[in-house]
């Protein structure tokens, strides 16, 4: 009986080792100059989940920004690690990042961190088998807001040396919250003010600056939005308005509804390698025919 049990354990270990061979993980890479004032190792670090290299092939790249109401969350949570693993298993180099949160900074400091992470990826991702000309950016909830903000507001990436025309290949938004903070906070709800004015200040001029929808212009970015069928009404409304604005400008955009999913469970779409909507996102990134 002991021999059988021992053999079974060896078989499980062997299978686990084999299953992990299709990608590698490099953790806690600093994406900011460590000599700069304000550098914080946990906040300014990222993990790279890279499919095993194939000679002569460069993989598409996805930068993922976690959510958490701009106050919490981490690349190191099991769910966000699974995001990286799932994309890597689908042949995409996934970069899962951390950034400063409130009370360390406000939304613009967070967006600036995300822009610095993008600059690091563009400069270094080839050594992990990624194509620096095929970088997509994504996020869930507040992370979706930050992904959309540095895509639509060119000032963040311009500070990192990029041109005004966004270098981002595509923007994948998973149940994004905060696409139009001017509209959301403009209603004057005291609970919303208590929760979010600490992030976006008390000034409508800042709410406008922090609203990705209000920065949309004609560009070459490919947008992909997915939201839950039973998510928060404001997410559904603002996703539609973001979609409509891009359609009006003839920008490339598509939107998908994930039936019977609410806000938090929407992250699960990205954590399962073979999930229906995960496969759709992978095809979008790889620009494969449906």
C-alpha positions in Angstrom: 0.0 0.0 0.0 2.8 2.4 0.9 4.5 1.6 -2.5 1.4 2.4 -4.4 0.9 5.7 -2.4 4.5 6.7 -3.0 4.2 5.9 -6.7 1.1 8.0 -6.9 2.8 11.0 -5.2 5.7 10.7 -7.7 3.2 10.6 -10.6 1.4 13.8 -9.3 4.7 15.6 -8.8 5.9 14.6 -12.3 2.6 15.7 -13.9 2.7 19.1 -12.0 6.3 19.7 -13.2 5.4 18.8 -16.8 2.3 21.1 -16.7 4.4 24.1 -15.8 6.9 23.7 -18.6 4.9 25.7 -21.1 5.8 29.0 -19.4 8.2 30.6 -17.0 7.6 33.3 -14.3 10.1 36.0 -13.4 8.9 37.9 -10.3 9.4 41.2 -8.6 11.2 43.1 -11.4 11.6 46.8 -10.7 10.3 48.9 -13.6 11.4 52.2 -12.1 14.9 53.6 -11.6 15.6 52.5 -8.0 17.6 55.7 -7.4 14.6 58.0 -8.0 12.9 59.8 -5.2 9.6 57.9 -4.4 10.8 54.5 -5.5 9.1 51.7 -3.6 10.0 48.2 -4.4 6.6 46.5 -3.8 4.7 49.2 -5.6 7.1 49.6 -8.6 7.5 46.0 -9.5 6.0 43.6 -12.0 6.0 39.9 -12.8 6.5 38.4 -16.3 4.7 35.2 -17.3 6.4 34.1 -20.5 5.6 31.2 -22.8 8.6 29.1 -23.5 10.6 30.7 -26.3 10.4 29.4 -29.9 13.3 30.3 -32.1 12.5 33.1 -34.5 9.1 33.8 -32.9 8.0 36.8 -30.9 4.8 36.6 -28.9 2.2 39.2 -28.3 2.3 41.0 -25.0 -0.4 41.9 -22.5 0.2 44.2 -19.5 -2.5 43.6 -16.8 -3.3 46.2 -14.2 -5.2 44.9 -11.1 -8.2 46.5 -9.6 -9.1 47.3 -6.0 -10.9 50.7 -6.0 -7.6 52.5 -6.3 -6.9 51.6 -2.7 -6.1 47.9 -2.6 -5.2 44.8 -4.7 -1.8 43.3 -5.7 -0.2 41.4 -8.5 0.6 38.8 -5.9 -3.0 37.7 -5.1 -3.8 34.2 -6.3 -6.4 35.6 -8.8 -4.0 38.0 -10.4 -1.3 35.4 -10.6 -3.8 33.2 -12.4 -4.4 35.9 -14.9 -0.7 35.9 -15.8 -0.6 32.1 -16.0 -3.7 31.8 -18.2 -2.5 34.3 -20.8 1.0 32.7 -20.8 -0.6 29.3 -21.4 -2.4 30.8 -24.3 0.9 31.9 -25.9 0.9 35.5 -24.8 3.6 37.2 -22.7 1.7 38.5 -19.7 3.1 41.2 -17.5 1.2 41.7 -14.2 2.1 45.0 -12.5 1.8 46.7 -9.1 1.5 50.5 -8.7 1.1 52.9 -5.9 -2.3 53.1 -4.2 -4.1 55.6 -2.1 -3.1 57.1 0.3 0.4 57.0 -1.2 -0.9 58.9 -4.3 -4.0 59.9 -6.3 -5.2 58.6 -9.6 -2.7 60.6 -11.6 0.3 59.1 -9.7 -1.1 55.6 -10.3 -1.5 56.3 -14.0 2.1 57.6 -14.1 3.3 54.4 -12.5 1.4 52.4 -15.2 3.1 54.4 -17.9 6.5 53.7 -16.4 5.7 50.0 -16.4 4.7 50.2 -20.0 8.0 52.0 -20.9 9.9 49.2 -19.1 8.0 46.5 -21.0 8.6 48.2 -24.4 12.3 48.4 -23.7 12.9 44.9 -22.1 10.2 42.5 -23.2 12.2 41.0 -26.1 14.4 39.1 -23.7 11.3 37.3 -22.5 10.2 36.4 -26.1 7.7 39.3 -26.4 7.3 41.7 -29.3 7.8 45.3 -28.2 5.6 46.5 -31.2 2.7 44.3 -30.1 1.9 45.4 -26.6 -1.7 45.4 -25.4 -2.8 46.8 -22.1 -5.6 45.6 -19.9 -7.2 45.9 -16.4 -10.1 44.9 -14.4 -12.3 47.5 -12.5 -10.1 50.4 -11.3 -7.3 48.7 -13.3 -9.4 49.0 -16.4 -9.8 52.7 -15.7 -6.0 53.2 -15.5 -5.4 51.1 -18.6 -7.9 53.2 -20.5 -6.5 56.5 -19.1 -2.9 56.0 -20.2 -4.3 54.8 -23.6 -6.5 57.8 -24.2 -4.5 60.6 -22.4 -1.2 60.8 -24.3 0.4 63.0 -21.6 1.3 60.0 -19.4 3.3 58.1 -22.0 4.7 61.3 -23.5 6.4 61.9 -20.2 8.1 58.5 -20.7 9.4 59.6 -24.1 6.7 58.2 -26.4 5.0 60.3 -29.2 1.6 61.8 -28.9 0.1 59.0 -31.1 -0.4 56.1 -28.7 2.1 53.3 -29.1 -0.3 50.9 -27.4 -1.5 48.2 -29.9 -4.7 47.4 -28.1 -6.7 48.1 -24.9 -8.7 45.3 -23.3 -11.1 46.5 -20.6 -12.6 43.9 -18.2 -15.6 45.4 -16.4 -13.9 48.8 -16.1 -15.0 51.2 -13.4 -14.5 55.0 -13.7 -14.4 55.6 -17.5 -16.2 58.9 -16.9 -15.6 60.2 -13.3 -16.8 63.7 -14.2 -20.3 62.3 -14.8 -20.1 59.8 -11.9 -19.0 62.3 -9.3 -20.9 65.2 -10.8 -24.2 63.8 -9.3 -23.0 64.9 -5.9 -23.8 61.6 -4.1 -22.3 61.9 -0.6 -21.3 58.3 -0.4 -19.5 58.4 -3.7 -17.8 61.6 -2.6 -16.6 59.9 0.6 -15.3 56.9 -1.4 -13.7 58.5 -4.4 -12.9 62.2 -3.9 -9.9 61.1 -1.9 -8.7 59.6 -5.2 -9.9 62.1 -7.7 -9.9 65.3 -5.4 -12.8 67.6 -4.9 -12.3 69.5 -8.2 -14.4 68.8 -11.3 -11.4 69.8 -13.4 -9.5 66.8 -12.0 -12.6 64.5 -12.5 -12.5 65.5 -16.1 -8.7 64.9 -16.4 -9.2 61.5 -14.8 -12.0 60.4 -17.2 -10.7 58.2 -20.1 -13.9 58.7 -22.1 -13.3 62.5 -22.3 -9.8 62.0 -23.8 -10.9 59.7 -26.7 -9.7 60.9 -30.0 -9.2 59.3 -33.4 -6.4 56.8 -33.0 -5.0 53.4 -34.2 -5.6 51.6 -30.9 -7.8 48.4 -31.0 -10.3 48.5 -28.2 -12.0 45.4 -26.6 -14.5 45.8 -23.8 -16.3 43.1 -21.9 -18.6 43.6 -19.0 -20.9 41.5 -16.9 -24.5 41.1 -17.7 -25.4 41.8 -14.1 -22.6 44.1 -13.1 -23.0 47.6 -11.7 -25.4 49.8 -13.8 -22.8 52.6 -14.0 -20.2 50.1 -15.5 -22.7 49.0 -18.1 -23.7 52.6 -18.9 -20.1 53.9 -19.2 -18.9 50.9 -21.2 -21.7 51.7 -23.7 -20.8 55.4 -23.8 -17.1 54.6 -24.3 -18.0 52.2 -27.1 -20.3 54.7 -28.8 -17.7 57.5 -28.6 -15.1 55.3 -30.3 -17.6 54.1 -32.9 -18.5 57.7 -33.7 -14.8 58.4 -34.4 -14.5 55.2 -36.4 -11.9 53.8 -34.0 -11.6 50.0 -33.8 -13.7 48.7 -30.9 -15.8 45.7 -30.0 -17.9 45.1 -26.9 -19.0 41.8 -25.4 -21.4 41.0 -22.5 -20.7 38.1 -20.2 -24.1 36.8 -19.2 -24.9 36.4 -15.5 -21.6 37.8 -14.3 -21.3 40.5 -11.7 -18.4 42.9 -11.1 -15.9 40.9 -9.0 -16.5 37.5 -10.7 -15.7 39.1 -14.1 -12.0 38.8 -13.2 -12.6 35.0 -13.4 -12.9 35.4 -17.2 -9.2 36.0 -17.3 -8.1 33.2 -14.8 -9.2 30.2 -16.8 -7.2 29.2 -19.8 -10.0 27.7 -21.8 -12.9 29.9 -20.8 -15.1 31.0 -23.7 -14.5 34.7 -23.3 -10.9 34.2 -22.5 -10.4 32.5 -25.9 -12.2 35.4 -27.6 -9.7 37.8 -26.0 -6.8 35.7 -27.0 -8.0 35.6 -30.6 -8.4 39.4 -30.5 -4.9 39.9 -29.2 -3.4 37.4 -31.6 -5.5 38.9 -34.4 -6.8 35.5 -35.4 -9.9 34.9 -37.4 -13.0 34.1 -35.3 
